Amino acid sequence: MNIVYFLLIGLVAGWLAGLVLKGRGFGLFGNLIAGVVGAFAGGFLFDLLGITWGGVLGSIGTATIGAIVVLVVISLLRKAT
């Protein structure tokens, strides 16, 4: 059940990151994938910084920030090529 919860949080985070970046994302499917990857990245970054958010909203916030970071990095890498 935890993996389903994690995937759902990641999908919501990807959708929110797409809304925040307005056109700088990679379409709905790409943003959803970035959300799942961003959930890992956000959890890792926040753990390094010692920041913890509790509950579902904290998980969504962490994953959304991670997804935004992932989308921005991918966008910068695509422009560099």
N, C-alpha and C positions, 0 to 999 in steps of 0.2 A: 504494500500500500504506500510506503514511503516514496518509491520511485514514481508512482502515479502522481502523488502530491507534488513532488519535485518538478515533474514535467509540466503539470498544470501551472505551477507558479512561474516556471520559465516561459511558457507560452504567453501568459498574461504580461510578463515583464517585456517580452519581445514586442508585443502589440503596443504597450505603453511607450517603449523606447522609440518605436516608429512614429508615434504621435508627437513625441517631444522633438525629434529631429526633423520632422516635416520635410519630406522629400530627399533627405540625405541617407535614407535607409536603402534597403534592397528588396522592396516589395513585401507583401504580407508574409509569404513563406520564408523568405530570407531573414526577415525580422524575427519571426518566431523561432527559427533555428538560432539566431544570435541571442535570443532571450534565454534559451536553454544553456548555451555556452556561457552567456553572461551570468547566469545563476552560479555556475562554477567560479567564474572570474570574480564576481562580486563577493562571494563568500570567502574566497582566498584573499582578496584585497582587504576586506574589512577585518578578517582575522589577523592579517599582518599589522594593521593599524590598531588593533585592540578594540574595535568598535563592534558592539553587539546590539541588534534590534530584536525584540521578541515578538512572537505571534505571527499571524499570517501577513499583516500589513508590513511588518519588519522584513519578512522574507521577500515580499513583493518589492519593497523598496530597495533592498540589497540587490536582488536580481535585476531590477530595472536599471540601477546605476551601473552594474556590471555589463548589461546589454548595451547601454549607451557607450560605454568605454570600448566594447568590442566593435560596435558599428563605426565609431569614429576612427579606430585604428585600422579597420578594414578599408574604410573610405580613403584614409591617407595613403595606405599601401597601394590602392588602385590608382590613385592620382600619380604616384611616383613611377608607375610603369608606363 
